[in-house]
Structure formats: C-alpha cells, structure tokens
Amino acid sequence: MKRMNVAPKLMAAAAVAAVVLGVPAAATANPLTWGVEWPNTDFSKKSIDFKDILSGGPPKDGIPSIDNPEFVPVAEVRDLADTEPVIGIIINGDARAYPLRVMTWHEIANDTVGGVPVTVTYCPLCNSSIVFDRRLDGRVLDFGTTGKLRNSDLVMYDRQTESWWQQFSGTAIVGELNGKVLKMLPSRLESFARFRERAPQGRVLVPNDPSMRRYGSNPYVNYDSSSYPFLFRGELPDGVNPMVRVVVVDGEAWTLPLLRRKGSIAKGNLSLVWEAGQNSALDTRRIAEGRDVGNVVVRRRNGDRDADVLYDVTFAFVFNAFHPGGVIHTE
C-alpha cells in the first residue's frame, strides 16, 4: 500500500524522544551495535526481522520503569480530573488505578496486585494499555524499556534474561525466552471517576518524585489527530483511517466511531459498551483538557454473570500491523 504523507503537526511529534529525555529523535537501530548495550541478550534467538526494530531515541531504561510504585487512597487524590484516563485493575479485591498522566512518562510499572505480580504497560504511540502476569515458568520477571520500537509499539525487556518482548502481544521476540508468551490480565482504560465509582476503596498510583517529569502534560500533542503514525513503516489498513481508535477483542476490531454511534455492540455472549467522559491522553498539552474519547467496557456473559474480558483500545494501524488481514468493523 502507498504510504501517506506525514502531516505537519506529526512532524512536531518527531521530537517526542527529545522532549521526553533530551535525546535525538529516532533512527534505524543497528544490530551490530546492540551487543555493546545488551551484552546479556542472546541475539541468535529471534522470531522477528531485526530491520523491523527502530530506535525510539532513548537508550535502555532511558524511559524509566516504575519499580517501587507508590499509591494513595482514592479519597485522597486531589490533582486528577474526573475525566482523566487511568488503567484500572481489580485482582482478588485489590483495586488500583494507574493514571496515564504518570504512565505516559514511564510506560511500565512493575507491581503486585492482590498477591499477583503484574506489569502494567502503556505505549503512547499505540495508545495500548495492557497488564501482564509477570510470572513465567516458576520465576517472577521484572520489566524495563529497551528504547526500541517495532510497528511503533513498545519493545520491553526482562531484567532476568534481558530478552526483548513485544508489548502489544506479550511475546518474547529476541533472546533466551524467545517465543514465550506472558499471560494478559483483564483491565480497563477508564476515567478516574468511573474507577472511583467501582472501587471507592481503591488506590491510585502517584509519582515517586513529582518533580521528575511534567506529570499531567502530554508530550505527544495532537498525535491522535495526525494523519500518519510516528516511526511506522508497515502497511496501512484498507479503507480505515490508520489513526482511528479501535477496540480489539479476540483478534477482531471495532472502530470507536462505530461503537460511539451505536452505544453498544453485541456479538454472541460478548458485549462492547461506550459511554462519554474520558479525555484523550494524546490530544492537548494538558491531558485533563483532551477531547472526550469516551469509556469502553467489554464483558462476556457466562451463565447468569458478566465478566470483564481482555481488550485493548488502540489505533487501526497497530491492529493491522499485528493482525494483518484482520477484520476491522466500521459499520
């Protein structure tokens, strides 16, 4: 497919890496130099083409993961707007919210929720928020950022083997653990108000050092209204704006405009529901002022009960890159 021209406002996003960490914007990663930075990674084991991996600008751990997360009770939160997006998780009665005003600047939080070791992730260039169980084959992994991207998506690494992992799929793509897959856990990308309503005794992630980053601001201004994704070289979906949000469930996608127009969509025992009241984290400079992209809840009926299922609200180009030929419902 012919690639689209990059919109002028997206060119400004090309300085994102410099904005975040004062480093040059991305260039093609050089496999010949990776061994210097990654002496413990086994590059003989891989399931992807190295040419598909780009440097996002920051070095290894240049975007620092949160390894000792701090929380405050919901009732004590004062600086988070009701409409700001958070990644909400409830495991074994333990409810926690990870605001995108924080996650945008760290992308990974290693935590334990309800006794389960988890890694909470957010890739701004894909708007992809995914929670993983970080237990694998009898050990607990800790994750950090490689500074690399594939299909504009975050490439993580585990600190135990320094294998590289694709955030969107939870699959190890390079290194000793190549081919292993992390278990994903249901979560919601929701407004703070909605999290507070369903978990009034929950806790909310706060920065360990509030002066470390410009928390609450968005370094990717106007990114989700641009015409073309940043640092992407793949094929674009046919007949769909590559930057339109889509709801991905079980390898199938529905555009957010479709769900917003209908309000709800049912497929078998699966239901997708949209309601207003959540800011885009990738629109205006201040996340709290971003346009309303709404809340999505995806549940599946099992007997007489509904349960949350795995889903992701990402961009159409991301879904197409990782599910080539996959169905994107627009009507």
MOSUL-V287956 format. One record per pair of residues at least 6 apart in sequence whose ideal C-beta (glycine too) atoms are under 6 Angstrom apart, sorted by the first residue. I is the first residue (numbers start at 1). GAP is how many residues later the second one is. D is the distance in whole Angstrom. If there is no record, write none. Layout:
{{I & GAP & D} {I & GAP & D}}
This chain:
{{1 & 234 & 5} {1 & 235 & 5} {4 & 223 & 6} {4 & 224 & 5} {6 & 222 & 5} {7 & 219 & 5} {7 & 220 & 4} {9 & 213 & 5} {9 & 217 & 6} {10 & 216 & 4} {10 & 218 & 6} {13 & 207 & 6} {13 & 210 & 5} {13 & 217 & 5} {14 & 11 & 5} {15 & 10 & 6} {16 & 203 & 6} {16 & 204 & 6} {17 & 6 & 5} {17 & 8 & 5} {17 & 39 & 6} {17 & 40 & 3} {17 & 41 & 6} {18 & 7 & 6} {19 & 200 & 4} {20 & 199 & 6} {21 & 37 & 5} {21 & 41 & 5} {23 & 34 & 5} {23 & 35 & 6} {24 & 33 & 6} {25 & 32 & 5} {26 & 28 & 5} {26 & 29 & 5} {26 & 30 & 5} {26 & 31 & 5} {26 & 205 & 5} {27 & 28 & 6} {28 & 26 & 6} {29 & 24 & 5} {29 & 25 & 6} {29 & 26 & 4} {29 & 119 & 6} {31 & 19 & 5} {37 & 23 & 6} {40 & 122 & 4} {41 & 121 & 5} {41 & 134 & 5} {42 & 133 & 5} {42 & 134 & 5} {45 & 130 & 6} {45 & 133 & 4} {46 & 128 & 5} {47 & 126 & 5} {47 & 131 & 6} {47 & 132 & 6} {48 & 125 & 5} {52 & 98 & 5} {53 & 95 & 5} {53 & 97 & 5} {54 & 95 & 5} {54 & 177 & 6} {56 & 91 & 6} {56 & 93 & 5} {58 & 89 & 4} {59 & 88 & 5} {60 & 86 & 6} {60 & 87 & 6} {61 & 83 & 5} {62 & 85 & 5} {63 & 44 & 5} {63 & 82 & 5} {65 & 43 & 4} {65 & 79 & 5} {66 & 40 & 5} {66 & 43 & 4} {67 & 43 & 5} {69 & 40 & 5} {69 & 42 & 5} {69 & 136 & 6} {70 & 136 & 5} {70 & 138 & 6} {71 & 132 & 4} {71 & 134 & 6} {72 & 132 & 6} {72 & 134 & 5} {73 & 130 & 6} {74 & 122 & 5} {74 & 128 & 5} {74 & 130 & 6} {77 & 127 & 5} {80 & 19 & 6} {80 & 112 & 5} {81 & 207 & 4} {82 & 110 & 6} {82 & 111 & 4} {83 & 108 & 5} {83 & 194 & 6} {83 & 195 & 6} {83 & 196 & 5} {84 & 108 & 5} {84 & 195 & 6} {84 & 203 & 6} {84 & 204 & 5} {85 & 15 & 5} {85 & 104 & 6} {85 & 193 & 5} {85 & 196 & 5} {86 & 11 & 4} {86 & 13 & 5} {86 & 106 & 5} {86 & 109 & 5} {87 & 11 & 4} {87 & 33 & 6} {87 & 42 & 5} {87 & 100 & 6} {87 & 102 & 6} {88 & 9 & 5} {88 & 100 & 5} {88 & 102 & 5} {88 & 107 & 4} {89 & 7 & 5} {89 & 24 & 6} {89 & 42 & 6} {89 & 98 & 5} {91 & 22 & 5} {91 & 23 & 3} {91 & 25 & 5} {92 & 22 & 3} {92 & 23 & 6} {94 & 19 & 5} {94 & 20 & 4} {95 & 104 & 3} {95 & 107 & 3} {96 & 17 & 6} {96 & 107 & 5} {97 & 98 & 5} {97 & 107 & 5} {98 & 11 & 6} {98 & 22 & 5} {98 & 107 & 5} {100 & 181 & 4} {101 & 114 & 5} {101 & 115 & 5} {101 & 186 & 5} {102 & 103 & 6} {102 & 105 & 6} {102 & 113 & 6} {103 & 19 & 4} {104 & 20 & 5} {105 & 108 & 4} {107 & 15 & 6} {107 & 38 & 6} {107 & 47 & 6} {108 & 13 & 5} {108 & 35 & 5} {109 & 11 & 4} {110 & 9 & 6} {110 & 32 & 5} {111 & 7 & 5} {117 & 17 & 5} {117 & 18 & 6} {117 & 23 & 5} {118 & 13 & 6} {119 & 13 & 5} {119 & 15 & 5} {119 & 24 & 5} {120 & 11 & 5} {121 & 9 & 5} {121 & 46 & 5} {122 & 7 & 5} {123 & 30 & 6} {123 & 31 & 4} {123 & 44 & 5} {124 & 96 & 5} {125 & 27 & 4} {125 & 105 & 6} {126 & 26 & 6} {126 & 27 & 5} {126 & 188 & 5} {126 & 192 & 5} {127 & 187 & 5} {128 & 40 & 6} {128 & 184 & 6} {128 & 186 & 5} {129 & 60 & 5} {131 & 54 & 5} {131 & 56 & 4} {132 & 38 & 5} {132 & 50 & 4} {132 & 52 & 6} {133 & 50 & 4} {133 & 52 & 6} {134 & 6 & 6} {134 & 7 & 5} {141 & 17 & 4} {141 & 19 & 5} {142 & 17 & 5} {143 & 13 & 5} {143 & 15 & 6} {144 & 13 & 6} {146 & 9 & 5} {146 & 11 & 5} {146 & 18 & 6} {148 & 7 & 4} {149 & 82 & 5} {151 & 83 & 6} {151 & 170 & 4} {152 & 77 & 5} {152 & 79 & 5} {152 & 80 & 4} {153 & 14 & 6} {153 & 15 & 5} {154 & 13 & 4} {155 & 9 & 5} {156 & 9 & 4} {156 & 11 & 6} {157 & 7 & 5} {161 & 14 & 6} {161 & 15 & 4} {161 & 16 & 6} {163 & 9 & 5} {163 & 12 & 3} {163 & 13 & 5} {163 & 14 & 4} {164 & 9 & 6} {164 & 10 & 4} {164 & 11 & 6} {165 & 7 & 5} {166 & 7 & 5} {168 & 154 & 5} {170 & 11 & 6} {170 & 12 & 4} {170 & 14 & 6} {171 & 10 & 5} {172 & 6 & 5} {172 & 8 & 5} {184 & 126 & 5} {186 & 122 & 4} {186 & 124 & 6} {189 & 124 & 6} {190 & 105 & 5} {191 & 86 & 5} {191 & 87 & 4} {191 & 104 & 6} {194 & 101 & 6} {207 & 8 & 5} {217 & 68 & 6} {218 & 67 & 6} {218 & 69 & 5} {220 & 62 & 5} {221 & 64 & 5} {223 & 59 & 5} {224 & 56 & 6} {224 & 58 & 4} {229 & 88 & 5} {234 & 87 & 5} {236 & 6 & 5} {236 & 81 & 6} {237 & 79 & 5} {237 & 83 & 4} {237 & 91 & 6} {240 & 76 & 5} {240 & 88 & 5} {242 & 74 & 5} {242 & 75 & 4} {243 & 72 & 5} {244 & 11 & 5} {244 & 72 & 5} {245 & 11 & 4} {245 & 68 & 6} {246 & 7 & 4} {246 & 9 & 5} {246 & 70 & 5} {246 & 73 & 5} {247 & 7 & 5} {247 & 25 & 6} {247 & 49 & 6} {247 & 64 & 6} {247 & 66 & 6} {248 & 64 & 5} {248 & 71 & 5} {249 & 49 & 6} {249 & 62 & 5} {251 & 72 & 6} {251 & 75 & 6} {252 & 75 & 5} {253 & 66 & 5} {253 & 75 & 5} {254 & 75 & 5} {255 & 75 & 5} {258 & 72 & 6} {259 & 6 & 6} {259 & 13 & 6} {259 & 15 & 4} {260 & 14 & 5} {260 & 34 & 6} {264 & 9 & 5} {265 & 7 & 5} {269 & 31 & 5} {269 & 32 & 4} {270 & 30 & 5} {271 & 28 & 5} {272 & 26 & 5} {273 & 24 & 5} {274 & 20 & 5} {274 & 22 & 6} {275 & 20 & 5} {276 & 16 & 6} {276 & 18 & 5} {277 & 18 & 6} {278 & 15 & 6} {278 & 16 & 6} {278 & 17 & 5} {279 & 8 & 6} {279 & 11 & 4} {280 & 10 & 4} {280 & 11 & 5} {280 & 13 & 5} {281 & 6 & 5} {283 & 7 & 4} {283 & 8 & 5} {284 & 6 & 5} {296 & 17 & 6} {298 & 11 & 5} {298 & 13 & 4} {299 & 7 & 4} {299 & 9 & 6} {300 & 7 & 6} {300 & 9 & 5}}
